[in-house]
Amino acid sequence: MARVTAAERRQQLIDAAFRVMAREGVAAATTRAIAAEAGAPLASFHYCFRSKEELLRELTPALVDRMREGAVAEIEPGDDIRDTLRKSLRGMWSVTEATRDEQHVLYELTQYVLRNPGLEDLARWQYQRYFETGQEYLQAISDAVDVEWTVPLPVASRLLVSFIDGMALGWVIDHNSGEARAALDAFADGLALLTRPRLADRAGRGGAGPRTASHA
């Protein structure tokens, strides 16, 4: 039998935690239940994670990083800002639809940690990770199509995260993908209006900015 590396075991336990929580709820996801779901000895859990809280912290990046990667994969340098936002947000949304159970788990996890004394910081950390990931994505957009944001990047990221967070929750509940995707395109068009050509680009074009939605 091939030896399972620590990194592989950690991933197995993270995947198992998502399955247990999706099926039985966050409160039911004990270390014993997670290890059993992964088909691993309980001792391996404590070898890979110092605590259950450490594993809970891994759930957010496990999903959010996939969503960011889905978005960034659709960014093509030199594209129009509106088209870039539409395509990249659709890429992000494809991951959202493919991970419905995991999305549900993260919403439940937020409420669970807020209601359990001593875990409240995990909810703050969770959303800080969302906001930081949003900033990384928006910066990648800016660099690829030579635009700058007309509002501070943390503000633009909070706007993005708030929209995606609410959209995903609504979709988890009603599964109305058609309306969700139409709303996503409308949001992309609005978000594009918060950009302008970078200063050097504007100077070279006498203030014109054909790749920026607000000048289209």
Summary of the structure (lengths in Angstrom):
residues: 216
radius of gyration: 20.0
end to end distance: 60.9
largest distance: 67.4
contacts: 658
relative contact order: 0.11
helix: 76%
strand: 3%
